[in-house]
């Protein structure tokens, strides 16, 4: 009899887990939305002054973008190393993560609780060359000096924030599998069918817009492709049209296609998700 009761309880938990999780998630979102109301104006003032991507969005998408930025910010602990913390710093870092994932349902990178903001280039592990950022099991690391240059457009085709967030997106989907986005995982296989031959050509000495660093390994190829997809989409589409198209599909957005102030999201229903 006890076995029957235990089995029934386990079965009940399995059946109710998904609807209960959804219920508590929606409850959390409603509570956060109330808190966000008083902060939206400040978030807008920070983001609109620094991110061109945001300024091209319509009002509805801007509201969604800022709320996602708020949720991302709330979900992380930010640590500052040899750099003075300001209120704008975590908002801008969170906004860049949201820019990358704006066409996706999952955007919080839930495996990562900690983001480390370092003043400028730093050394990591046994590597002799300085780092501008990296991602590992302990968190997401960013050089603030290089992050600023990236969002200001001072380093052509380079945006270290997008680069490291691209690594983080791949990390939570393929390494830890803790915050998997079904669309992204499915389309990444199709992306690789186009990207792998381009990467192989680069390793054989062929040069293209992505630059030499993208040929280091496939992880860096992906992260560099993300940078240039947002930073230089016109040239990307012109020089590598098939790869560009596959990027629009895997990220479910096209930075070259804003219609009447609204960014084109390939799968419209995704925008209904917070």
C-alpha positions in Angstrom: 0.0 0.0 0.0 2.8 2.4 0.9 4.4 1.7 -2.5 1.2 2.7 -4.3 0.9 5.9 -2.3 4.5 6.8 -3.0 4.1 6.1 -6.7 0.9 8.2 -6.8 2.7 11.1 -5.1 5.6 10.9 -7.5 3.3 10.7 -10.5 1.3 13.7 -9.2 4.5 15.7 -8.8 5.5 14.9 -12.4 2.1 15.8 -13.8 1.8 19.0 -11.8 5.4 20.2 -12.1 5.1 22.0 -15.4 1.8 23.8 -14.7 3.0 24.8 -11.2 6.3 26.0 -12.5 4.5 28.1 -15.1 2.1 29.5 -12.5 4.9 30.6 -10.2 6.8 32.0 -13.1 3.9 34.1 -14.2 3.4 35.3 -10.6 7.0 36.3 -10.3 6.8 38.2 -13.6 3.7 40.1 -12.5 5.5 41.1 -9.3 8.6 42.2 -11.1 6.5 44.2 -13.6 5.1 46.3 -10.8 8.6 47.0 -9.5 9.8 47.8 -13.0 7.2 50.5 -13.6 9.0 53.0 -11.3 12.4 52.2 -13.0 11.5 52.1 -16.7 12.2 55.8 -17.3 15.7 55.5 -15.8 16.4 52.4 -17.7 15.3 54.1 -20.9 17.5 57.1 -20.3 20.5 54.8 -19.8 19.9 52.5 -22.8 18.7 55.0 -25.4 21.8 57.1 -25.0 24.2 54.1 -25.7 22.5 51.4 -27.8 21.6 52.2 -31.4 19.8 48.9 -31.6 17.3 50.0 -28.9 16.6 53.3 -30.6 15.4 51.6 -33.8 12.7 49.7 -31.9 9.1 50.8 -31.7 7.6 51.8 -28.3 6.1 48.3 -27.7 9.4 46.6 -28.4 11.3 49.1 -26.3 9.1 48.4 -23.3 9.7 44.7 -23.8 13.4 45.2 -24.2 13.7 47.3 -21.0 11.6 44.8 -19.0 13.8 42.0 -20.1 16.9 44.1 -19.3 15.4 44.7 -15.8 14.8 41.0 -15.3 18.3 40.1 -16.5 19.8 42.7 -14.2 17.8 41.4 -11.2 18.9 37.8 -11.9 22.7 38.5 -11.6 25.3 39.5 -9.1 27.7 42.1 -10.5 31.2 42.2 -9.2 33.5 45.2 -9.9 37.3 44.7 -10.0 39.5 47.8 -10.0 36.7 49.8 -11.5 34.2 52.2 -9.9 30.6 50.9 -10.0 27.9 53.1 -11.4 24.2 52.5 -11.7 24.4 52.5 -15.5 27.0 49.6 -15.8 24.8 46.6 -15.0 21.9 48.0 -17.0 24.1 48.4 -20.1 25.6 44.9 -19.7 22.2 43.4 -19.3 20.9 45.4 -22.3 23.5 43.9 -24.5 22.6 40.4 -23.4 18.9 41.2 -24.2 19.9 42.6 -27.7 21.4 39.2 -28.5 18.4 37.2 -27.3 15.6 39.5 -28.2 14.2 37.1 -30.8 14.4 34.1 -28.4 12.2 32.9 -25.6 14.9 32.2 -23.1 17.1 35.1 -22.3 18.3 35.0 -18.6 21.3 32.6 -18.9 20.1 31.0 -15.7 23.3 29.0 -15.1 25.3 32.2 -14.6 24.6 34.0 -11.3 27.7 36.2 -11.4 29.1 38.8 -13.9 32.6 40.2 -13.2 33.4 43.7 -14.5 37.1 44.3 -14.8 38.7 47.7 -15.6 40.6 46.8 -18.7 42.5 43.9 -20.3 43.4 41.2 -17.8 45.3 37.9 -17.7 43.4 34.6 -17.2 44.8 31.1 -16.4 48.0 30.1 -18.1 47.4 32.2 -21.2 50.1 34.8 -21.9 48.0 37.1 -24.0 45.6 39.6 -22.3 41.9 38.9 -22.3 39.1 41.4 -23.0 36.5 38.9 -21.6 35.7 35.3 -21.2 33.1 32.8 -20.0 33.6 29.8 -17.8 31.8 27.9 -15.1 32.3 30.6 -12.5 30.7 33.4 -14.5 30.8 35.9 -17.3 33.8 38.3 -17.3 34.0 41.6 -19.2 36.6 44.3 -19.5 34.7 47.5 -19.0 37.0 49.6 -21.1 36.5 47.3 -24.1 32.8 46.9 -23.4 32.4 50.7 -23.7 34.4 50.8 -26.9 32.2 48.1 -28.4 28.8 49.8 -27.7 30.2 53.2 -28.7 31.3 51.7 -32.1 34.9 52.7 -31.5 36.3 49.3 -32.4 35.1 48.3 -36.0 33.3 45.0 -36.1 34.1 44.4 -32.4 31.7 44.3 -29.5 33.1 42.4 -26.5 29.7 42.5 -24.8 28.0 40.7 -27.6 31.0 38.4 -28.1 30.9 37.1 -24.5 27.1 36.9 -24.3 27.2 34.8 -27.5 29.6 32.4 -25.6 27.2 32.4 -22.6 24.2 31.7 -24.9 26.0 28.7 -26.4 27.2 27.6 -22.9 23.7 27.4 -21.3 22.3 25.6 -24.4 25.0 23.1 -25.2 27.3 22.7 -22.2 25.2 23.0 -19.1 21.9 22.6 -20.9 20.3 24.6 -18.1 18.5 27.3 -20.0 17.8 25.7 -23.3 15.9 27.6 -26.0 14.2 25.2 -28.3 14.2 27.5 -31.3 17.9 28.3 -30.9 19.0 24.7 -30.4 17.0 23.5 -33.4 18.2 26.3 -35.7 21.8 26.1 -34.6 22.1 22.7 -36.3 21.0 24.4 -39.5 23.3 27.3 -38.9 26.2 24.9 -38.6 25.5 23.3 -42.0 26.3 26.7 -43.5 28.9 27.9 -41.0 31.1 24.8 -40.8 32.3 25.0 -44.5 33.0 28.7 -44.0 35.0 27.9 -40.9 36.9 25.1 -42.6 37.9 27.4 -45.5 39.2 29.9 -42.9 41.3 27.3 -41.3 42.7 26.5 -44.7 43.8 30.1 -45.1 40.8 31.7 -46.8 40.2 35.3 -45.5 36.8 36.9 -45.1 35.0 39.6 -43.2 35.1 37.6 -39.9 38.8 38.0 -39.6 41.6 35.7 -38.4 40.4 35.3 -34.8 37.2 33.7 -35.9 39.3 30.9 -37.4 40.8 30.0 -33.9 38.1 27.5 -33.1 34.4 27.1 -33.8 33.4 28.7 -30.5 35.2 31.9 -31.5 33.8 31.7 -35.0 30.3 31.8 -33.5 31.0 34.7 -31.2 32.7 36.8 -33.8 29.8 36.1 -36.3 27.4 37.4 -33.6 29.5 40.6 -33.3 29.6 41.4 -37.0 25.9 40.4 -37.4 24.9 43.3 -35.3 27.9 45.7 -35.8 28.2 45.4 -39.6 25.1 43.7 -41.0 25.2 45.4 -44.4 28.7 44.2 -45.2 28.0 40.8 -43.6 24.9 40.2 -45.8 26.8 41.4 -48.9 30.0 39.2 -48.4 28.5 36.1 -46.7 24.8 36.1 -47.6 24.1 32.5 -46.8 25.8 32.8 -43.4 24.0 36.0 -42.7 20.6 34.4 -43.5 21.4 31.5 -41.2 22.2 34.0 -38.4 18.8 35.7 -38.8 17.2 32.3 -38.4 19.2 31.0 -35.4 18.8 34.3 -33.5 15.2 34.8 -34.8 15.8 38.4 -35.8 17.2 40.6 -38.6 18.9 43.8 -37.6 18.6 45.1 -41.2 14.8 44.8 -41.2 13.0 47.3 -39.1 9.4 47.9 -40.4 7.7 51.1 -39.2 9.8 51.2 -36.1 9.3 47.5 -35.3 12.1 45.0 -35.6 11.2 42.0 -37.7 11.0 38.9 -35.5 10.9 35.8 -37.7 8.6 33.9 -35.3 6.1 36.5 -34.2 4.8 34.5 -31.2 8.2 34.8 -29.5 7.5 38.5 -28.7 4.6 37.4 -26.5 7.1 35.9 -24.1 8.6 38.2 -21.5 
